[in-house]
Amino acid sequence: MKRKWISQRGGLWFSVLFKPKNRPMNPWHYVRLYTMSIKYVLSKYRLETVIKWPNDLLVNNKKICGILGEGIYTGNIVSAIIVGIGLNVNNIIPDDLKNIATSYVEEKNKELNLKKLLKQINSTAYYKYYLKYFKKDKISIFTKLWIKNLNIRHGDFIKVISQSIEKRGKIVSIHGDYLEIDFDGKIEKIYAGEVSVRKERI
């Protein structure tokens, strides 16, 4: 899948390196850690978001944040994880993207202090979620909490896009790393990172 990342002045663009010992080494766990943390912090600034499975934050169906995770290998073993975050904060969205993207300043008509915001996001990630769920081996509980904050639910109809192929199906079950989708009576697993998923509007 081709992804285009544009880092405009006024946005918050940063990466976080994790080298956990005896902790989960699945990059998607750390992507979820930051989707939840950013969602929480933005709510404190009176901006409500929903999580678009598996790694975006939306405001009124417009993307405000995208998060990517990648494992760093030493031989065949994951030795570290990098999470890259792009959050539209004080940047103005180009006219040709306004129907699919937004920023905090465009939603609230005021700017935020980027250094303060970064500190709040990282503090929330560590103290509110990482210490409580990751270091106490409660990843499954955290994943269930994350699922509750998604913009999709069991029984929703979605459009699955892989390269130039589109398929419409019904969600049978939602998991951290994959969805089970009913495509005309055939159940298939759709894994995070392999396809784009869009909720169908009824």
KEBA-340188 format. One record per residue: x, y, z of N, C-alpha, C in turn; residue number from 1. Coordinates in Angstrom, 3 decimals, m for minus. Atoms other than C-alpha are relative to their C-alpha. Layout:
<recs>
n.east / n.north / n.up / ca.east / ca.north / ca.up / c.east / c.north / c.up / num
X / Y / Z / X / Y / Z / X / Y / Z / NUM
...
</recs>
This chain:
<recs>
n.east / n.north / n.up / ca.east / ca.north / ca.up / c.east / c.north / c.up / num
0.844 / m1.185 / 0.000 / 0.000 / 0.000 / 0.000 / 0.886 / 1.245 / 0.000 / 1
m0.766 / m1.237 / 0.069 / 1.336 / 3.446 / m0.917 / m0.561 / 0.997 / 1.005 / 2
0.426 / m0.983 / m0.987 / 1.245 / 5.965 / 1.915 / 0.798 / 1.278 / m0.193 / 3
m0.649 / m1.297 / 0.169 / 1.997 / 9.670 / 1.620 / m0.059 / 0.745 / 1.322 / 4
m0.090 / m0.676 / m1.291 / 3.176 / 11.491 / 4.742 / 0.486 / 1.424 / m0.241 / 5
m0.351 / m1.405 / 0.184 / 3.174 / 15.297 / 4.617 / 0.124 / 0.652 / 1.376 / 6
m0.251 / m0.599 / m1.311 / 4.742 / 17.065 / 7.638 / m0.009 / 1.517 / m0.124 / 7
0.128 / m1.450 / 0.118 / 3.461 / 20.624 / 7.576 / 0.374 / 0.696 / 1.306 / 8
m0.322 / m0.812 / m1.172 / 4.651 / 23.341 / 9.922 / m1.268 / 0.228 / 0.825 / 9
1.145 / m0.175 / m0.882 / 2.349 / 23.578 / 12.938 / m0.596 / m1.304 / 0.469 / 10
0.449 / 1.313 / m0.445 / 1.674 / 19.870 / 13.195 / 0.975 / m0.567 / 1.021 / 11
m0.859 / 0.667 / m0.979 / 3.105 / 17.554 / 15.838 / 0.445 / m1.328 / m0.597 / 12
m0.539 / 1.193 / 0.658 / 5.361 / 14.961 / 14.206 / 1.143 / m0.535 / 0.850 / 13
m1.057 / 0.535 / m0.858 / 7.429 / 12.681 / 16.419 / m0.006 / m1.526 / m0.008 / 14
m0.128 / 1.453 / m0.105 / 8.656 / 9.141 / 16.966 / 0.404 / m0.365 / 1.420 / 15
m0.325 / 0.494 / m1.337 / 8.974 / 7.097 / 20.146 / 0.653 / m1.370 / m0.145 / 16
m0.719 / 1.268 / 0.049 / 11.473 / 4.263 / 20.629 / m0.251 / m0.789 / 1.275 / 17
0.217 / 0.891 / m1.137 / 10.566 / 1.344 / 22.890 / 1.010 / m1.142 / m0.052 / 18
m0.866 / 1.172 / m0.134 / 13.078 / m1.238 / 24.119 / m0.432 / m0.772 / 1.242 / 19
0.537 / 0.660 / m1.190 / 10.915 / m3.229 / 26.517 / 0.693 / m1.324 / 0.292 / 20
m0.541 / 1.288 / m0.424 / 12.317 / m6.131 / 28.510 / m1.149 / m0.843 / 0.541 / 21
1.079 / 0.905 / m0.412 / 9.930 / m9.047 / 28.886 / m1.367 / 0.658 / m0.121 / 22
1.272 / m0.675 / 0.257 / 7.128 / m6.907 / 27.469 / m0.495 / m0.403 / m1.381 / 23
0.507 / 0.331 / 1.342 / 4.904 / m7.314 / 24.417 / 0.865 / 0.644 / m1.086 / 24
m0.834 / m0.508 / 1.082 / 6.917 / m6.932 / 21.220 / m0.771 / 0.128 / m1.304 / 25
0.847 / m0.215 / 1.166 / 4.008 / m6.551 / 18.834 / m0.143 / 1.509 / m0.224 / 26
0.084 / m1.451 / 0.234 / 4.255 / m3.063 / 17.239 / m1.411 / 0.561 / 0.121 / 27
1.377 / m0.503 / m0.045 / 0.455 / m2.799 / 17.065 / m0.459 / 0.330 / 1.419 / 28
0.344 / m0.349 / m1.381 / 0.227 / m2.790 / 20.868 / 0.384 / 1.451 / 0.293 / 29
m0.507 / m1.342 / m0.275 / 2.251 / 0.428 / 20.908 / m0.687 / 1.054 / m0.863 / 30
0.854 / m0.882 / 0.807 / 0.260 / 1.959 / 18.067 / m1.295 / 0.276 / 0.753 / 31
1.248 / m0.173 / m0.767 / m2.873 / 1.354 / 20.146 / 0.232 / 0.844 / 1.251 / 32
m0.349 / m0.806 / m1.171 / m1.120 / 2.841 / 23.181 / m0.094 / 1.487 / m0.319 / 33
0.000 / m1.421 / 0.352 / m0.712 / 6.140 / 21.349 / m1.328 / 0.479 / m0.580 / 34
1.335 / m0.447 / 0.426 / m4.137 / 6.205 / 19.693 / m0.852 / 0.323 / 1.221 / 35
0.779 / m0.238 / m1.216 / m5.689 / 5.923 / 23.149 / 0.489 / 1.244 / 0.739 / 36
m0.570 / m1.138 / m0.731 / m3.329 / 8.485 / 24.680 / m0.338 / 1.326 / m0.661 / 37
0.311 / m1.239 / 0.718 / m3.841 / 11.108 / 21.983 / m1.489 / 0.295 / 0.061 / 38
1.454 / m0.179 / m0.125 / m7.593 / 10.560 / 22.047 / m0.345 / 0.599 / 1.364 / 39
0.265 / m0.481 / m1.356 / m7.587 / 11.113 / 25.824 / 0.430 / 1.459 / 0.156 / 40
m0.513 / m1.367 / m0.156 / m5.441 / 14.269 / 25.679 / m0.843 / 0.997 / m0.791 / 41
0.823 / m0.914 / 0.800 / m7.476 / 15.837 / 22.867 / m1.369 / 0.232 / 0.642 / 42
1.295 / m0.176 / m0.677 / m10.654 / 15.226 / 24.868 / 0.101 / 1.039 / 1.116 / 43
m0.214 / m1.011 / m1.032 / m9.158 / 17.407 / 27.612 / 0.016 / 1.409 / m0.590 / 44
0.078 / m1.277 / 0.713 / m8.974 / 20.171 / 25.012 / m1.338 / 0.134 / m0.732 / 45
1.377 / m0.056 / 0.501 / m12.658 / 19.583 / 24.215 / m0.116 / m0.348 / m1.488 / 46
0.119 / 0.515 / 1.363 / m12.060 / 17.801 / 20.940 / m0.154 / m1.516 / 0.070 / 47
0.283 / 1.433 / m0.060 / m13.679 / 14.376 / 20.713 / 0.392 / m0.670 / m1.317 / 48
m0.433 / 0.764 / 1.161 / m12.208 / 11.805 / 18.352 / m0.464 / m1.445 / 0.130 / 49
0.223 / 1.448 / m0.022 / m12.861 / 8.202 / 17.378 / 1.190 / m0.655 / m0.682 / 50
m1.114 / 0.737 / 0.578 / m10.307 / 5.566 / 16.475 / m0.485 / m0.759 / m1.224 / 51
0.278 / 0.748 / 1.218 / m10.414 / 4.287 / 12.918 / 0.957 / m1.191 / m0.044 / 52
m0.834 / 1.198 / m0.004 / m9.191 / 0.699 / 12.907 / 0.932 / m0.008 / m1.190 / 53
m0.615 / 0.316 / m1.291 / m6.325 / 0.121 / 13.171 / 0.834 / 1.125 / 0.611 / 54
m1.049 / m0.913 / m0.474 / m4.245 / 3.297 / 13.544 / m0.219 / 1.487 / m0.271 / 55
0.270 / m1.420 / 0.243 / m5.960 / 6.632 / 12.795 / m0.977 / 0.550 / 1.028 / 56
1.010 / m0.687 / m0.799 / m7.942 / 9.191 / 14.769 / m0.794 / 0.916 / m0.918 / 57
0.886 / m0.778 / 0.856 / m10.950 / 10.869 / 13.167 / m0.813 / 1.003 / 0.803 / 58
0.957 / m0.981 / m0.512 / m13.037 / 13.959 / 13.845 / m1.028 / 0.210 / m1.102 / 59
1.064 / m0.107 / 1.013 / m16.362 / 13.883 / 11.998 / 0.417 / m0.634 / m1.330 / 60
m0.435 / 0.781 / 1.169 / m14.966 / 11.257 / 9.602 / 1.178 / 0.607 / m0.751 / 61
m1.197 / m0.581 / 0.604 / m11.899 / 13.407 / 8.860 / 1.217 / m0.377 / 0.847 / 62
m1.208 / 0.446 / m0.700 / m8.387 / 12.257 / 9.739 / 0.733 / 1.171 / 0.640 / 63
m0.780 / m1.009 / m0.712 / m6.593 / 14.282 / 12.377 / 1.342 / m0.557 / 0.457 / 64
m1.229 / 0.615 / m0.491 / m3.913 / 11.787 / 13.380 / 0.213 / m1.370 / m0.633 / 65
m0.378 / 1.313 / 0.503 / m2.082 / 8.821 / 11.900 / 1.203 / m0.513 / 0.768 / 66
m1.066 / 0.590 / m0.805 / 0.196 / 6.413 / 13.758 / 0.481 / m1.284 / m0.666 / 67
m0.592 / 1.201 / 0.575 / 2.582 / 3.767 / 12.434 / 0.970 / m0.623 / 0.994 / 68
m0.935 / 0.708 / m0.864 / 4.576 / 1.113 / 14.275 / 0.860 / m0.955 / m0.804 / 69
m0.920 / 0.884 / 0.721 / 7.608 / m0.874 / 13.165 / 0.959 / m0.670 / 0.976 / 70
m0.951 / 0.726 / m0.821 / 9.731 / m3.558 / 14.765 / 1.412 / 0.115 / m0.550 / 71
m1.412 / m0.002 / 0.379 / 13.535 / m3.332 / 14.729 / 0.579 / m1.359 / 0.375 / 72
m0.445 / 1.370 / m0.212 / 15.142 / m6.728 / 14.354 / 1.506 / m0.089 / 0.226 / 73
m1.375 / 0.434 / m0.178 / 18.391 / m8.124 / 15.692 / 0.013 / m1.481 / m0.337 / 74
0.165 / 1.363 / 0.492 / 18.680 / m11.265 / 13.660 / m1.465 / m0.245 / m0.298 / 75
1.418 / 0.306 / 0.173 / 15.230 / m12.844 / 13.800 / m0.846 / 0.448 / 1.186 / 76
0.681 / m0.394 / m1.230 / 14.305 / m11.241 / 17.122 / m0.283 / 1.505 / m0.012 / 77
0.348 / m1.420 / m0.120 / 12.450 / m7.946 / 17.611 / 0.661 / 0.554 / 1.261 / 78
m0.731 / m0.556 / m1.138 / 14.756 / m5.905 / 19.835 / m0.519 / 1.367 / 0.425 / 79
0.548 / m1.321 / m0.321 / 12.947 / m2.564 / 19.691 / m1.175 / 0.295 / m0.920 / 80
1.168 / m0.405 / 0.780 / 9.831 / m0.872 / 18.381 / m0.006 / 1.517 / m0.124 / 81
0.130 / m1.441 / 0.237 / 9.466 / 2.560 / 16.819 / m1.445 / 0.312 / m0.361 / 82
1.346 / m0.475 / 0.311 / 6.112 / 4.343 / 16.814 / 0.120 / 1.415 / m0.547 / 83
m0.026 / m1.320 / 0.618 / 5.733 / 7.293 / 14.456 / m1.385 / 0.626 / 0.017 / 84
1.290 / m0.683 / m0.173 / 2.976 / 9.840 / 15.112 / m0.032 / 1.277 / m0.820 / 85
0.243 / m1.250 / 0.704 / 1.602 / 12.579 / 12.892 / m1.350 / 0.552 / 0.420 / 86
1.227 / m0.588 / m0.538 / m0.974 / 14.843 / 14.559 / m0.169 / 1.418 / m0.535 / 87
0.306 / m1.341 / 0.510 / m2.565 / 17.844 / 12.851 / m0.479 / 0.880 / 1.152 / 88
0.324 / m0.853 / m1.147 / m2.587 / 20.583 / 15.479 / m0.252 / 1.440 / m0.454 / 89
0.130 / m1.411 / 0.373 / m1.898 / 24.169 / 14.387 / 0.155 / 0.232 / m1.500 / 90
m0.192 / m0.112 / 1.451 / m1.444 / 23.453 / 10.683 / m1.331 / 0.118 / m0.737 / 91
1.187 / m0.171 / 0.838 / m3.962 / 24.524 / 8.050 / m0.001 / m1.085 / m1.072 / 92
0.120 / 1.082 / 0.968 / m5.193 / 21.673 / 5.875 / m0.164 / 0.583 / m1.405 / 93
0.154 / m0.476 / 1.387 / m4.757 / 22.234 / 2.108 / m1.425 / m0.208 / m0.507 / 94
1.375 / 0.051 / 0.502 / m7.994 / 22.849 / 0.220 / m0.353 / m1.345 / m0.619 / 95
0.300 / 1.260 / 0.675 / m7.679 / 19.617 / m1.747 / m0.102 / m1.186 / 0.953 / 96
0.094 / 1.072 / m0.992 / m7.595 / 17.594 / 1.500 / m1.052 / 0.272 / 1.070 / 97
0.927 / m0.389 / m1.060 / m10.240 / 19.408 / 3.555 / m1.190 / m0.950 / 0.165 / 98
1.129 / 0.925 / m0.118 / m12.881 / 16.772 / 2.805 / 0.387 / m1.301 / 0.686 / 99
m0.425 / 1.252 / m0.631 / m10.758 / 13.987 / 4.305 / 0.898 / 0.215 / 1.216 / 100
m0.914 / m0.260 / m1.111 / m8.491 / 15.685 / 6.874 / m0.377 / 1.283 / 0.724 / 101
0.262 / m1.195 / m0.796 / m8.702 / 18.244 / 9.661 / 1.128 / 0.181 / 1.005 / 102
m0.992 / m0.270 / m1.039 / m6.610 / 19.795 / 12.438 / m0.702 / 0.623 / 1.199 / 103
0.598 / m0.592 / m1.191 / m7.190 / 21.071 / 15.951 / m0.379 / 1.455 / m0.242 / 104
0.262 / m1.426 / 0.196 / m6.944 / 24.719 / 14.896 / m1.198 / 0.226 / m0.918 / 105
1.146 / m0.164 / 0.892 / m9.498 / 24.226 / 12.136 / m1.308 / m0.399 / 0.683 / 106
1.203 / 0.412 / m0.723 / m11.931 / 22.508 / 14.497 / m0.367 / 0.981 / 1.110 / 107
0.242 / m0.824 / m1.185 / m11.528 / 24.858 / 17.470 / 0.367 / 1.475 / m0.183 / 108
m0.386 / m1.383 / 0.308 / m10.153 / 28.044 / 15.863 / 0.942 / 0.587 / 1.051 / 109
m1.041 / m0.473 / m0.910 / m7.299 / 28.262 / 18.370 / 1.158 / m0.990 / m0.027 / 110
m1.196 / 0.818 / 0.067 / m3.760 / 26.960 / 18.620 / 0.355 / m0.585 / 1.368 / 111
m0.493 / 0.632 / m1.217 / m2.120 / 24.680 / 21.167 / 1.517 / 0.120 / 0.051 / 112
m1.443 / 0.011 / m0.196 / 1.386 / 24.762 / 22.628 / 0.516 / m1.403 / m0.310 / 113
m0.421 / 1.321 / 0.458 / 3.122 / 21.903 / 20.807 / 0.894 / m0.721 / 1.012 / 114
m0.876 / 0.635 / m0.989 / 5.787 / 21.268 / 23.475 / m0.806 / m0.530 / 1.179 / 115
0.856 / 0.428 / m1.103 / 3.160 / 21.101 / 26.198 / m0.846 / m1.194 / m0.413 / 116
0.833 / 1.087 / 0.503 / 0.953 / 18.860 / 24.071 / 0.800 / m1.296 / m0.098 / 117
m0.855 / 1.181 / 0.111 / 3.829 / 16.464 / 23.359 / 0.258 / m0.617 / 1.369 / 118
m0.244 / 0.489 / m1.354 / 4.628 / 16.198 / 27.063 / m1.247 / m0.674 / 0.568 / 119
1.246 / 0.580 / m0.506 / 0.971 / 15.527 / 27.908 / m0.292 / m1.354 / m0.646 / 120
0.255 / 1.260 / 0.706 / 0.681 / 12.809 / 25.264 / 0.919 / m1.102 / 0.518 / 121
m0.941 / 1.014 / m0.467 / 3.834 / 10.988 / 26.369 / m0.244 / m0.380 / 1.455 / 122
0.300 / 0.283 / m1.408 / 2.931 / 11.302 / 30.053 / m1.234 / m0.876 / 0.125 / 123
1.218 / 0.808 / m0.012 / m0.540 / 9.914 / 29.386 / 0.299 / m1.425 / m0.451 / 124
m0.349 / 1.330 / 0.508 / 0.892 / 7.032 / 27.369 / 0.698 / m0.822 / 1.078 / 125
m0.788 / 0.744 / m0.986 / 3.301 / 6.095 / 30.137 / m0.765 / m0.247 / 1.298 / 126
0.591 / 0.130 / m1.331 / 1.408 / 6.766 / 33.354 / m1.424 / m0.550 / m0.019 / 127
1.404 / 0.419 / 0.009 / m2.209 / 6.174 / 32.354 / m0.191 / m1.395 / m0.600 / 128
0.228 / 1.260 / 0.706 / m1.809 / 3.184 / 30.053 / 1.162 / m0.989 / 0.109 / 129
m1.122 / 0.941 / 0.031 / 1.702 / 1.684 / 29.864 / 0.231 / m0.661 / 1.357 / 130
m0.247 / 0.568 / m1.326 / 2.296 / 1.237 / 33.590 / m1.155 / m0.873 / 0.472 / 131
1.185 / 0.712 / m0.481 / m1.252 / 0.045 / 34.187 / m0.251 / m1.301 / m0.743 / 132
0.368 / 1.165 / 0.806 / m1.634 / m2.441 / 31.344 / 1.194 / m0.764 / m0.572 / 133
m1.119 / 0.680 / 0.654 / 1.717 / m3.184 / 29.688 / 0.946 / m0.630 / 1.019 / 134
m0.950 / 0.517 / m0.971 / 3.955 / m3.601 / 32.720 / m0.646 / m0.976 / 0.977 / 135
0.707 / 0.948 / m0.862 / 1.283 / m5.591 / 34.551 / m0.610 / m1.139 / m0.808 / 136
0.422 / 1.103 / 0.865 / 0.697 / m7.954 / 31.627 / m1.519 / m0.070 / m0.131 / 137
1.454 / m0.054 / 0.186 / m2.872 / m6.810 / 31.018 / m0.339 / 0.518 / m1.394 / 138
0.182 / m0.454 / 1.371 / m2.610 / m6.301 / 27.278 / m1.393 / m0.322 / m0.520 / 139
1.327 / 0.386 / 0.498 / m5.856 / m8.189 / 26.606 / m1.077 / 0.946 / 0.513 / 140
0.959 / m0.952 / m0.564 / m7.756 / m5.824 / 28.927 / 0.115 / 1.336 / m0.729 / 141
m0.227 / m1.256 / 0.715 / m6.181 / m2.812 / 27.229 / m0.566 / m0.064 / m1.417 / 142
0.511 / 0.156 / 1.361 / m7.073 / m4.168 / 23.785 / m1.522 / 0.101 / m0.023 / 143
1.460 / m0.096 / m0.079 / m10.730 / m4.546 / 24.825 / m0.436 / 1.454 / 0.191 / 144
0.296 / m1.420 / m0.208 / m10.708 / m0.931 / 26.030 / 0.161 / 0.770 / m1.307 / 145
m0.253 / m0.632 / 1.299 / m9.248 / 0.146 / 22.691 / m1.121 / m0.304 / m0.985 / 146
1.074 / 0.404 / 0.914 / m11.888 / m1.804 / 20.757 / m1.278 / 0.786 / 0.279 / 147
1.200 / m0.757 / m0.358 / m14.636 / 0.024 / 22.662 / 0.034 / 1.424 / m0.556 / 148
m0.142 / m1.372 / 0.501 / m13.278 / 3.308 / 21.284 / 0.124 / 0.085 / m1.516 / 149
m0.071 / 0.010 / 1.459 / m13.280 / 2.256 / 17.624 / m1.262 / 0.592 / m0.616 / 150
1.163 / m0.537 / 0.720 / m15.595 / 3.759 / 15.023 / m0.802 / m1.100 / m0.681 / 151
0.738 / 1.135 / 0.563 / m16.766 / 0.270 / 14.000 / m0.452 / m0.920 / 1.121 / 152
0.568 / 0.928 / m0.965 / m18.860 / m2.319 / 15.812 / m0.355 / m1.313 / m0.691 / 153
0.478 / 1.283 / 0.514 / m19.892 / m5.920 / 15.422 / m1.318 / 0.208 / m0.742 / 154
1.220 / m0.138 / 0.796 / m22.514 / m6.099 / 12.681 / 0.031 / 1.142 / m0.994 / 155
m0.114 / m1.105 / 0.961 / m21.372 / m2.957 / 10.848 / 0.420 / m0.520 / m1.375 / 156
m0.455 / 0.299 / 1.354 / m20.934 / m3.072 / 7.094 / 1.186 / 0.903 / m0.323 / 157
m1.197 / m0.760 / 0.331 / m17.522 / m1.994 / 5.845 / 0.435 / m0.291 / m1.431 / 158
m0.616 / 0.190 / 1.313 / m15.663 / m1.575 / 2.585 / 1.482 / m0.271 / 0.227 / 159
m1.396 / 0.390 / m0.144 / m12.298 / m3.334 / 2.430 / 0.712 / 0.258 / m1.322 / 160
m0.713 / m0.392 / 1.215 / m9.811 / m1.893 / m0.059 / 1.422 / m0.540 / 0.045 / 161
m1.339 / 0.554 / 0.128 / m6.700 / m3.797 / m1.119 / 0.492 / 0.288 / m1.409 / 162
m0.478 / m0.478 / 1.297 / m4.739 / m2.128 / m3.923 / m1.181 / 0.599 / m0.765 / 163
1.123 / m0.557 / 0.772 / m7.443 / m1.541 / m6.580 / m1.278 / m0.812 / 0.170 / 164
1.148 / 0.888 / m0.194 / m9.836 / m4.210 / m5.296 / m0.814 / 0.455 / 1.205 / 165
0.896 / m0.371 / m1.084 / m12.856 / m3.271 / m3.169 / m1.015 / m1.115 / 0.231 / 166
1.008 / 0.992 / m0.366 / m15.099 / m5.685 / m1.279 / m0.825 / 0.549 / 1.159 / 167
0.892 / m0.441 / m1.071 / m18.093 / m5.006 / 0.946 / m0.370 / m1.201 / 0.857 / 168
0.311 / 1.109 / m0.891 / m18.672 / m7.155 / 4.005 / m0.548 / 0.469 / 1.331 / 169
0.578 / m0.274 / m1.314 / m20.161 / m7.369 / 7.475 / 0.947 / m0.498 / 1.086 / 170
m0.916 / 0.360 / m1.078 / m18.063 / m7.397 / 10.644 / m0.609 / m1.088 / 0.877 / 171
0.418 / 1.103 / m0.867 / m18.354 / m10.681 / 12.530 / 0.631 / 0.152 / 1.381 / 172
m0.690 / m0.217 / m1.276 / m15.761 / m9.960 / 15.222 / 1.178 / 0.941 / m0.202 / 173
m1.084 / m0.982 / 0.039 / m13.135 / m7.338 / 16.059 / 1.088 / m0.426 / 0.977 / 174
m1.149 / 0.353 / m0.828 / m9.672 / m8.149 / 17.383 / 1.061 / 1.084 / m0.153 / 175
m1.022 / m1.029 / 0.066 / m6.561 / m6.114 / 17.973 / 0.697 / 0.071 / m1.341 / 176
m0.801 / 0.031 / 1.224 / m4.638 / m7.233 / 14.906 / m0.785 / m0.355 / m1.249 / 177
0.770 / 0.394 / 1.182 / m7.430 / m8.413 / 12.634 / m1.502 / 0.113 / 0.238 / 178
1.459 / 0.037 / m0.016 / m11.128 / m8.327 / 11.777 / m0.454 / m1.287 / m0.669 / 179
0.643 / 1.103 / 0.705 / m13.330 / m11.266 / 10.863 / m1.191 / 0.582 / m0.743 / 180
1.000 / m0.618 / 0.853 / m15.526 / m10.228 / 7.946 / m0.770 / m1.064 / m0.765 / 181
0.870 / 0.882 / 0.788 / m18.472 / m11.985 / 6.317 / m0.172 / 0.617 / m1.384 / 182
0.157 / m0.416 / 1.392 / m18.178 / m11.575 / 2.550 / m0.946 / m0.976 / m0.698 / 183
1.002 / 0.846 / 0.671 / m21.403 / m13.047 / 1.140 / 0.043 / m1.440 / 0.493 / 184
0.041 / 1.334 / m0.586 / m21.340 / m15.983 / 3.537 / 1.355 / m0.636 / 0.239 / 185
m1.349 / 0.518 / m0.206 / m17.572 / m16.522 / 3.490 / 0.727 / 0.873 / 1.015 / 186
m0.677 / m0.738 / m1.058 / m15.720 / m15.533 / 6.670 / 1.498 / 0.075 / m0.301 / 187
m1.423 / m0.205 / 0.251 / m12.266 / m14.023 / 6.117 / 0.602 / 0.868 / 1.104 / 188
m0.738 / m0.838 / m0.937 / m9.653 / m12.556 / 8.428 / 0.728 / 1.098 / m0.778 / 189
m0.652 / m1.153 / 0.611 / m8.470 / m9.069 / 7.482 / 0.993 / 0.558 / 1.013 / 190
m1.036 / m0.391 / m0.953 / m5.159 / m8.150 / 9.105 / 0.389 / 1.471 / m0.134 / 191
m0.431 / m1.394 / m0.033 / m4.036 / m4.673 / 10.149 / 1.266 / 0.164 / m0.821 / 192
m1.172 / m0.290 / 0.799 / m1.549 / m3.136 / 7.762 / m0.050 / m0.539 / m1.408 / 193
0.080 / 0.610 / 1.327 / m2.628 / m5.189 / 4.754 / m1.021 / 0.691 / m0.893 / 194
1.088 / m0.589 / 0.771 / m5.762 / m3.310 / 3.688 / m0.438 / 1.316 / 0.630 / 195
0.664 / m1.183 / m0.540 / m7.724 / m0.097 / 4.152 / m1.458 / m0.355 / 0.253 / 196
1.373 / 0.332 / m0.383 / m11.066 / m0.383 / 5.942 / m0.796 / 1.280 / 0.177 / 197
0.881 / m1.163 / m0.122 / m13.884 / 2.127 / 5.600 / m1.392 / m0.443 / 0.411 / 198
1.353 / 0.302 / m0.442 / m17.151 / 2.052 / 7.463 / m1.003 / 0.511 / m1.019 / 199
1.017 / m0.384 / 0.962 / m20.141 / 2.095 / 5.139 / m1.043 / 0.878 / 0.675 / 200
1.055 / m0.867 / m0.516 / m22.607 / 4.913 / 5.682 / m1.344 / m0.493 / m0.509 / 201
1.336 / 0.502 / 0.363 / m26.223 / 3.784 / 5.724 / m0.998 / 1.142 / m0.003 / 202
</recs>
